[in-house]
Amino acid sequence: MECIHAIHNLGVDTSTWDPLLVHLISKKLDVQTYTDYKESRKSPRELPSLGEFMTFLECKFTALEPVQRKERENTSSTSSAPAKQPPYQYKNTSGKIPYKNYYQANSTSYISRCPLCNFEHELYRCKRFIAMSPETKLRAISKQKICVNCLYKHHDKTCNSTKRCKECNAEHNTLLHEAFANNVKSGYPQQSSSTPSKHNVNHVASPDEEILLTTILIQVQKSDGSYITLRALLDQGSQISLISENAAQILGLKRISYHASVSGIGTSSKQSKGMITMQCKSIYDDHAFSTQALIISTVINNLPNSSFERQGWSHLQHIKLADPEYNVSRPIDILFDASVYSDIIMSGLIKGPTQAPIAQQTKLGWVLSGNVRTFNCNVVINNLADIKKYWEIEDIQDKSSVSEADEKCEKFYQATTRRLESGRYEVAIPMKSGFEKQLGASQGKAIAQFKQIEQKLNKNPELSDAYKTFMREYEQLGHMRQVYTSTEPSCYLPHHGVLKLDSNTTKLRVVFNASSVTSSGSSLNDLMERGPNLQQDLLPLVLKWRQYKYVLVCDIEKMFRQIMVREEDQPLQSIVWRESSDIPIKHYHLTTLSYGFKASPYIAIRTLQQIGLDHAEKYPLAAEAAKSSFFMDDLLSGHDDIEQAKVLQQQLIQMFQAAGMNLRKWSSNNLELIKDLSSEQLDTPLDFKCIETRKTLGLQWNPATDTFSFKNPLENTINKSLSKRKLLSDISRIFDPFGWISPITIRAKLLFQKAWTTGVSWDEEVPEEIMQEWNQIKQDFQNIDSLIITRHLGNTQGPFQLHAFCDSSEKAYACVIYIVTQDNKGETISTLVAAKTKLAPLNKVLTIPRLELCSALLLTQLVNTVLQTYENKDNITITAWSDSMITLGWLQGEATRWKQFVSHRVQQIKEVVPASNWRHVRSEDNAADCASRGISTQQLKEHRLWWEGPEWLKTYDPGSAPTIKYENPKIEEKKAVQVNVTVQAKPAPFTNTLLCEHSSMSHVTRVVAWILRFIAKSSKRHNAESSSSLTSAELNNAEQLIVKEYQHIEYEEDITHLKKTRTSSN
């Protein structure tokens, strides 16, 4: 309008220009705005007025301004109508004027035209484009080579527009959201910027249930040498490790400049702010490792989404958690990649009841993962690269060393534990030094949470009755007492009920949450020592139990609650409770050991051991069982003599009664041991005429037949679609800690490895071939209940033999151990003891001989574990079998003769099984063969070689077996030995390395010249130069050496041909 006024002031008549100006300006409007203008005109037949048109625009701007402001303030809100994005803005960073912009700025005839319909509007305003189906839109922009993000054509591969899809925040226009969502499975390639490599991790949550992630606490060294504890996430699906900017600043470590774009962390792409190298170690012991991490602003805001009450799962009570505060919502400081995950992962695995997390053992402690009832939280991983180290060679777990903190905790227990007049044990809670100053207020929060529980109970009468019954019994037994005055320091513990429908005794148990954060930000568990891990490993415990002819199984009733807490520590476990909302809230102190305390597993197991120590003279058999036959509160013991088994049982009952503990849920394979027990003491009424199975530590054991059986863990359904995540979830449900069904489980492992190599993302469907194969495996598992394994291993009082077989295929390797001894009838039997399998690593293709050697090492590790369960090892004769002559040849030679890979493994093998104990077995008699390749359930059922080993094992005599000397392997695994230092006619290979590492020819020439002078002096040549600078002759010789090497590399075939024929190959 100012321009019009200026022209009018010059004396030019502009009164007739209105229709022309309105026409030109209206051409710049989008279709919707132009339609609104036409409808707003009072007299459409009259010529348009410029004033009227400008008034309309002002009203339109005024109306749209608050709407656009609202959209900017609330970016997460979306519209049902297709969102319109502003046009692509070229960002000129070079300082030069691009041709296109220059033309637009200097030519009044340039008009933006739609590439689809050629009309004068942008593509995102084209009605024809908007009306297209999602797939048609994608094909149209692909054909026109239009950027999927800004919907404009540009030559740069990188789109400089900062706008993203308002629906999913991905790098495509909002108009294309539905198209990309529909075409993910069809493999339509998204156009993406060619920025440095991107790693996507999207955090999704819904308010119904939770999937725990593998979080850990880790100590990281700061620049001043001290350590700080940070929270990390183990992500076996990530290629890189990440650390937040805040954590990096706290560490103060030197940064290395590193530019990379990390997408999917949070909601958008983030630029790295450098890289640091971290020295990390466990919070429990001295296990340490080093890793590099990219620095970004934030890794993941909070995991889990919100804090939730710990449910006190019994299968987690005995273990050291890598993240004791897994249920507290807090930011993640570090994300560790697949390489760290594969280095710390161990073979231990503990599974609990339905909707309880799985515990996986690592060198940093046990990590939790799996479903929890609270709410759902998962990590969806996109653009996942192969995790090549995921299936790397892993070791059989070893007992960790005792740390200084553990020793301190043990001394504290010995100094503070005492025996009460009632016979019960009273313990103190091992709190950290100065905890009183760090423990905040907790009463208000506990009362608030109790009122929420109270409201929930009022809506569920059945749950309310069970809850009240539990708490009423708690008070009647003296396990909590009402208090009327407060004592400091104190801590109020929120509580909630946990239903266990498969329990034969208590269906509901109230759990007290010592991990609830107080006003200071620290919980009681934060300020409590954990204590050493005294829990027996499951494998040796069950192996020892299988040695007894007569066995006993029972558990301790309310074990934790039979251990008293000293009175001065009772305020630390305060609670609030009332049976009815009509009466005031009452305050209580818990007088016994609580389930949810971090130190409770250690205190409970240590007290069992103390009971044994205190009664060792009076009850020697029971004292030994208390030391080594408990898995938490479950006892697995027995004896080879029925009378001694009865004595053991009576001693156990009397010893634990003296300590105020009751043994219940008794089971045995012999009626004599349980016929005098009351029905309350038995697990189930035992009738040897019917088939009753008892679930013992995850095993199905039938006391009547004294055999193990398996229960199918997989659903009897046919998958019509299957994601990689669902496949791994199903496979992880297969529980075979002793390897008894390894020939079946290896098929599932190999299938997942196959799915991994396809490169599909976690939630993308696996190929049809893999899905069909998995359906076949699931169908095959329906027959698994037909597999029966004898519990008793036979008579081990006299001499017996252990035979271990190992074998390898291209994809996996395995080992299996058999015991050859006498059964109850005096007949020689061969029985499967244990087995183990591993997949061949993906990161490096190993030769079959090397894989065979790996199987021999795996055998050795398993043999070592089995040997630890036998007290009199002099009765045992061990023979190891392999069908690989190369492996046997390596074992016969000195370990130092071989290359590092072979040398280290040979040395480890010989430490347990000497070379003289190794024998060759024919491939058709190798029992480990089927476990390295996989067979069906029906084949395994009838596979006598697997269950008993070769038939000749029963008659094999190790003493009369001839000693065989195996020839040295022909395969080149010997070390290269340097005898002397000389300059040969063939150029030395180090020149090639220098040229690859340095860009200056003159620099490399001088380095080579100095090396040649050193060699000349070392060989004491009389003409060796001794001046302080290089001569021209030395430089010429060095240059000739470098040239010759390159000639040998570049013209190797020609030189070889010339030497043979004396003629050029040309």
Buried (B, 14 or more C-beta within 10 A) or exposed (E): EEEBEEEEEEEEEBEEBBEEBBEEEBEEBEEEBBEBBEEBBEEEEEEBBBEBBBEBBEEBEEEEEEEEEEBEEEEEEBEEEBBBBEBBEBEEEEEEEEEEEEEEEEEEEEEEEBBBEEEEBBBBBBEEBBEBEBBEBBEBBEEEEBBBBBBBBBEEEEBBBEBBBBBBBBBBBBBBBBBBBBBBEEEBEBBBBEBEEBBBBBBEBEEEEBBBBBBBBBBBBBEEEEBEEBBBBBBBBBBBBBBBBBBBEBBEBEEEEBEBBBBBBBBEBBBBBBBBEBBBBBBBBEBEBEBBBBBBBBBBBBBBBBBBBBBBBBBBBBBBBBBBBBBBBBBBBBBBBBBBBBBBBBBBBBBBBEBBBBBBBBBBBBBBBBBBBBBBBBBBBBBBEBBBBBBBBBEBBEEBEBBEBBEBBBEBBEEBBEBEEEEBBBBBBBBEEEBEEBBBEBBEBBBEBBEEBBEBBEEEEEBBEBBBEBBEEBBEEEBBEEBEEEEEBBBBBBBBBBBBEEEEEBBBBBBBBBBBBBEBEBBBBBBBBBBBBBBBBBBBBBBBBBBBBBBBBBBBBBBBBBBBBBEEBBBBBBBBBBBEEEEEEBBBBBBBBBBBBBBBBBBBBBBBBBBBEBBBEEBBBBBBBBBBBBBBBBBBBBBBEEEEBBBBBBBBBBBBEBBBBBBBBBBBBBEEBBEEBEEEBBBEEBEEEEEBBBEBBBBBBBBBBBBBBBEBBBEEEEBEEBBBBBBBBBBBEBBBBBBBBBBBBBBBBBBBBBBBEEEBBBBBBBEEEBBEBBBBBBBBBEBBEEBEBBBBBBBBEEEBBBBBBBBBBEBBBBBBBBBBBBBEEEEBBBBBBBBBBBBBBBBEEBEBBBBBBBBBBBBBBBBBBBBBBBEEEEBBBBBBBBBBBBBBBBBBBEBEBBEEBBBEBBEBBBEBBEBEBBBBBEEEBBBBBBBBBBBBBEBBBEBEBBBBBBEEBBEBEEEEEEEEEBEEBEEEBEEEEEEEEEBEEEBBEEBBEBBEEEEEEEEBBBBBBEBBBEBBEEEEEEEBBEEEEBEEEBBEBBBEBBEBBEEBEEEEEEEEBEEEEEEEEE
